[in-house]
Amino acid sequence: MFIIILLAALALVGLVATFVEIRRDGFRPVATDWTRVAEHDTLQNAESTIAYR
């Protein structure tokens, strides 16, 4: 019984630590800065090939 309680506590600590690290990692979705994107037309650069639908 002691081992089961110990494993449950360890799993809970690991779960909490994972969520804390995910919150602190600094990775967040950032909006695209369209002034820094190269202007190009995808149809102009397309190669002629067989298209399967």
Backbone as a printed PyTorch tensor [residue, N CA C, xyz], in Angstrom:
tensor([[[  0.8270,  -1.1970,   0.0000],
         [  0.0000,   0.0000,   0.0000],
         [  0.8720,   1.2610,   0.0000]],

        [[  1.9880,   1.1760,   0.7360],
         [  2.8960,   2.3170,   0.8060],
         [  3.4690,   2.6570,  -0.5720]],

        [[  3.7980,   1.6340,  -1.3390],
         [  4.3740,   1.8610,  -2.6760],
         [  3.3450,   2.5070,  -3.6050]],

        [[  2.0880,   2.1180,  -3.5040],
         [  1.0460,   2.6970,  -4.3460],
         [  0.8630,   4.1800,  -4.0200]],

        [[  0.8600,   4.5080,  -2.7350],
         [  0.7380,   5.9180,  -2.3360],
         [  1.9590,   6.6960,  -2.8070]],

        [[  3.1340,   6.1210,  -2.6800],
         [  4.3560,   6.7800,  -3.1310],
         [  4.3410,   7.0100,  -4.6400]],

        [[  3.9160,   6.0270,  -5.4060],
         [  3.8390,   6.1880,  -6.8640],
         [  2.7960,   7.2250,  -7.2630]],

        [[  1.6660,   7.2540,  -6.5680],
         [  0.6320,   8.2500,  -6.8620],
         [  1.1440,   9.6560,  -6.5580]],

        [[  1.8490,   9.8150,  -5.4410],
         [  2.4110,  11.1180,  -5.0940],
         [  3.4660,  11.5380,  -6.1130]],

        [[  4.2950,  10.6020,  -6.5360],
         [  5.3190,  10.9060,  -7.5430],
         [  4.6880,  11.2960,  -8.8800]],

        [[  3.6330,  10.6090,  -9.2630],
         [  2.9290,  10.9500, -10.5060],
         [  2.3040,  12.3360, -10.4130]],

        [[  1.7430,  12.6630,  -9.2650],
         [  1.1350,  13.9780,  -9.0810],
         [  2.1880,  15.0770,  -9.1340]],

        [[  3.3270,  14.8470,  -8.4960],
         [  4.4160,  15.8280,  -8.5450],
         [  4.9060,  16.0030,  -9.9770]],

        [[  5.0370,  14.9320, -10.7090],
         [  5.4670,  15.0220, -12.1060],
         [  4.4740,  15.7630, -12.9740]],

        [[  3.2040,  15.5220, -12.7420],
         [  2.1630,  16.2130, -13.5110],
         [  2.1610,  17.7100, -13.2290]],

        [[  2.2490,  18.0700, -11.9740],
         [  2.2810,  19.4930, -11.6070],
         [  3.5340,  20.1540, -12.1550]],

        [[  4.6870,  19.4930, -12.0440],
         [  5.9360,  20.0610, -12.5520],
         [  5.8810,  20.2420, -14.0690]],

        [[  5.2370,  19.3180, -14.7630],
         [  5.0980,  19.4460, -16.2140],
         [  4.2880,  20.6740, -16.5860]],

        [[  3.1660,  20.8820, -15.9260],
         [  2.3400,  22.0530, -16.2260],
         [  3.0530,  23.3530, -15.8640]],

        [[  3.8080,  23.3560, -14.7860],
         [  4.5630,  24.5600, -14.4140],
         [  5.6040,  24.8760, -15.4760]],

        [[  6.3170,  23.8760, -15.9460],
         [  7.3430,  24.1130, -16.9640],
         [  6.7360,  24.5280, -18.2990]],

        [[  5.5980,  23.9860, -18.6390],
         [  4.9310,  24.3960, -19.8850],
         [  4.5280,  25.8600, -19.8040]],

        [[  4.0790,  26.3040, -18.6570],
         [  3.6930,  27.7070, -18.4940],
         [  4.9070,  28.6370, -18.5450]],

        [[  6.0850,  28.1620, -18.1080],
         [  7.2650,  29.0130, -18.0140],
         [  8.1840,  28.9450, -19.2140]],

        [[  7.9100,  28.1040, -20.2010],
         [  8.8850,  27.8780, -21.2640],
         [  9.0190,  29.0330, -22.2440]],

        [[  8.0930,  29.9710, -22.2680],
         [  8.2200,  31.1480, -23.1240],
         [  7.7030,  30.9460, -24.5340]],

        [[  7.2380,  29.7710, -24.8820],
         [  6.7110,  29.5410, -26.2190],
         [  5.2500,  29.9360, -26.2470]],

        [[  4.9300,  30.9320, -27.0230],
         [  3.5560,  31.3910, -27.1610],
         [  3.2630,  31.6360, -28.6360]],

        [[  2.0270,  31.4410, -29.0590],
         [  1.6790,  31.7760, -30.4360],
         [  1.8260,  33.2860, -30.6590]],

        [[  2.4820,  33.6490, -31.7240],
         [  2.7200,  35.0530, -32.0370],
         [  2.0980,  35.3450, -33.3980]],

        [[  1.4290,  36.4630, -33.4990],
         [  0.8200,  36.8510, -34.7690],
         [  1.9100,  37.1000, -35.8120]],

        [[  1.6090,  36.7670, -37.0610],
         [  2.5610,  36.9500, -38.1460],
         [  2.7310,  38.4270, -38.4520]],

        [[  3.9770,  38.8670, -38.5410],
         [  4.2870,  40.2390, -38.9390],
         [  4.4040,  40.2430, -40.4600]],

        [[  3.3270,  40.6320, -41.1190],
         [  3.2710,  40.5390, -42.5700],
         [  4.2310,  41.4970, -43.2580]],

        [[  4.7730,  42.4860, -42.5390],
         [  5.7530,  43.3850, -43.1570],
         [  7.0950,  42.6870, -43.3350]],

        [[  7.3250,  41.5700, -42.6450],
         [  8.5920,  40.8540, -42.7440],
         [  8.5120,  39.6330, -43.6520]],

        [[  7.3470,  39.3450, -44.1880],
         [  7.1760,  38.1870, -45.0560],
         [  7.5000,  38.5910, -46.4870]],

        [[  8.3020,  37.7780, -47.1610],
         [  8.6690,  38.0750, -48.5470],
         [  7.4230,  38.0260, -49.4200]],

        [[  7.3070,  39.0080, -50.2660],
         [  6.1530,  39.0580, -51.1620],
         [  6.4160,  38.1460, -52.3500]],

        [[  5.5230,  37.1980, -52.5630],
         [  5.6360,  36.3160, -53.7060],
         [  4.2530,  35.7680, -54.0360]],

        [[  4.1000,  35.4410, -55.2870],
         [  2.8500,  34.8820, -55.7630],
         [  3.0490,  33.3800, -55.9220]],

        [[  2.2870,  32.5840, -55.1980],
         [  2.4780,  31.1370, -55.2580],
         [  2.1260,  30.5730, -56.6250]],

        [[  1.1840,  31.1750, -57.3110],
         [  0.8230,  30.6800, -58.6390],
         [  1.9080,  30.9930, -59.6670]],

        [[  2.6120,  32.0850, -59.4780],
         [  3.6680,  32.4550, -60.4080],
         [  4.8470,  31.4730, -60.2910]],

        [[  5.1120,  30.9680, -59.1040],
         [  6.2400,  30.0760, -58.8890],
         [  5.8710,  28.6070, -59.0630]],

        [[  4.6220,  28.3340, -59.3490],
         [  4.1650,  26.9330, -59.4530],
         [  4.7200,  26.3020, -60.7260]],

        [[  5.0860,  25.0510, -60.6050],
         [  5.5650,  24.3110, -61.7620],
         [  4.3870,  23.5610, -62.3760]],

        [[  4.4210,  23.3980, -63.6750],
         [  3.3460,  22.6480, -64.3190],
         [  3.6040,  21.1620, -64.1120]],

        [[  2.6130,  20.4900, -63.6110],
         [  2.7220,  19.0740, -63.3410],
         [  1.3310,  18.4670, -63.3830]],

        [[  1.2920,  17.1760, -63.2640],
         [ -0.0040,  16.4940, -63.2360],
         [ -0.5890,  16.6120, -61.8420]],

        [[ -1.7690,  17.0990, -61.7420],
         [ -2.4180,  17.2380, -60.4400],
         [ -3.4710,  16.1450, -60.3020]],

        [[ -3.3450,  15.4040, -59.2460],
         [ -4.3200,  14.3600, -58.9660],
         [ -5.3460,  14.8700, -57.9700]],

        [[ -6.5960,  14.5720, -58.2270],
         [ -7.6470,  15.0110, -57.3040],
         [ -8.3030,  13.8080, -56.6830]]])
